[in-house]
């Protein structure tokens, strides 16, 4: 019978990690849009994957337990994240109403610094990432034993790298669908609604 320290713990980490990041959210919507426009995809994928790795390792190292005893910090992040998401919703809504900015052949538009900053904000200003990736992943991993928890981390980090790489670089397969400005208008409208709903939900959870 396999013990918790066996590499099967990596499968557990992969499954849990994938289930936590696949859900539609602000970060995934941003990566998808960057992938569709083929704009700074590599740095965006790296930022998201490396950030996930840091958060996963933080949870496994015990920081998740500390966060459970720091509700004021989570509340602060929740407020800042809500303001940020609502602001992003406004910008997305403006893009939806400006078809001249939605041409699918405008690859590389926007600075790399702005794109990376946005990816960092969407990752680190999301309070759920601390509750899910740090606290939940940390508790699951630490229940697999001293060696097993690092296998869980390896599996979860692998899932993160594969997901963001697939989302960022696989998005270009949808290019024919987004050859028409109306498709971009619909996407940005959906992103605006999603960001607004997420932002409001963060405020209602206070």
URTA-V184718 format. One record per residue. RES is the residue in one small letter. OMEGA is omega as a letter, one per 20 degrees, with the letter a starting at -180 (NA if undefined). Layout:
# URTA-V184718
res:RES omega:OMEGA
res:RES omega:OMEGA
This chain:
# URTA-V184718
res:x omega:a
res:x omega:r
res:x omega:a
res:x omega:a
res:x omega:r
res:x omega:r
res:x omega:r
res:x omega:r
res:x omega:r
res:x omega:r
res:x omega:r
res:x omega:r
res:x omega:r
res:x omega:a
res:x omega:r
res:x omega:a
res:x omega:a
res:x omega:a
res:x omega:a
res:x omega:a
res:x omega:a
res:x omega:a
res:x omega:a
res:x omega:a
res:x omega:a
res:x omega:a
res:x omega:a
res:x omega:r
res:x omega:r
res:x omega:r
res:x omega:r
res:x omega:a
res:x omega:r
res:x omega:r
res:x omega:r
res:x omega:r
res:x omega:a
res:x omega:a
res:x omega:r
res:x omega:a
res:x omega:a
res:x omega:r
res:x omega:r
res:x omega:r
res:x omega:a
res:x omega:r
res:x omega:a
res:x omega:a
res:x omega:a
res:x omega:r
res:x omega:r
res:x omega:a
res:x omega:r
res:x omega:a
res:x omega:r
res:x omega:a
res:x omega:r
res:x omega:r
res:x omega:a
res:x omega:r
res:x omega:r
res:x omega:a
res:x omega:r
res:x omega:r
res:x omega:r
res:x omega:a
res:x omega:r
res:x omega:a
res:x omega:r
res:x omega:a
res:x omega:a
res:x omega:r
res:x omega:r
res:x omega:r
res:x omega:r
res:x omega:r
res:x omega:a
res:x omega:a
res:x omega:r
res:x omega:r
res:x omega:r
res:x omega:r
res:x omega:a
res:x omega:a
res:x omega:r
res:x omega:r
res:x omega:r
res:x omega:r
res:x omega:r
res:x omega:r
res:x omega:r
res:x omega:r
res:x omega:r
res:x omega:r
res:x omega:a
res:x omega:a
res:x omega:r
res:x omega:a
res:x omega:a
res:x omega:r
res:x omega:a
res:x omega:a
res:x omega:a
res:x omega:a
res:x omega:r
res:x omega:a
res:x omega:r
res:x omega:a
res:x omega:a
res:x omega:a
res:x omega:r
res:x omega:a
res:x omega:r
res:x omega:a
res:x omega:r
res:x omega:r
res:x omega:r
res:x omega:r
res:x omega:r
res:x omega:a
res:x omega:a
res:x omega:r
res:x omega:a
res:x omega:r
res:x omega:r
res:x omega:a
res:x omega:a
res:x omega:a
res:x omega:r
res:x omega:a
res:x omega:a
res:x omega:a
res:x omega:a
res:x omega:a
res:x omega:a
res:x omega:r
res:x omega:r
res:x omega:a
res:x omega:r
res:x omega:a
res:x omega:a
res:x omega:r
res:x omega:a
res:x omega:r
res:x omega:a
res:x omega:r
res:x omega:a
res:x omega:a
res:x omega:r
res:x omega:r
res:x omega:r
res:x omega:r
res:x omega:r
res:x omega:r
res:x omega:a
res:x omega:r
res:x omega:r
res:x omega:r
res:x omega:r
res:x omega:a
res:x omega:a
res:x omega:a
res:x omega:a
res:x omega:r
res:x omega:r
res:x omega:a
res:x omega:a
res:x omega:a
res:x omega:r
res:x omega:a
res:x omega:a
res:x omega:r
res:x omega:r
res:x omega:a
res:x omega:r
res:x omega:r
res:x omega:a
res:x omega:r
res:x omega:a
res:x omega:r
res:x omega:a
res:x omega:r
res:x omega:r
res:x omega:r
res:x omega:r
res:x omega:a
res:x omega:a
res:x omega:r
res:x omega:r
res:x omega:r
res:x omega:r
res:x omega:r
res:x omega:a
res:x omega:a
res:x omega:a
res:x omega:a
res:x omega:r
res:x omega:r
res:x omega:r
res:x omega:a
res:x omega:r
res:x omega:r
res:x omega:a
res:x omega:a
res:x omega:a
res:x omega:NA
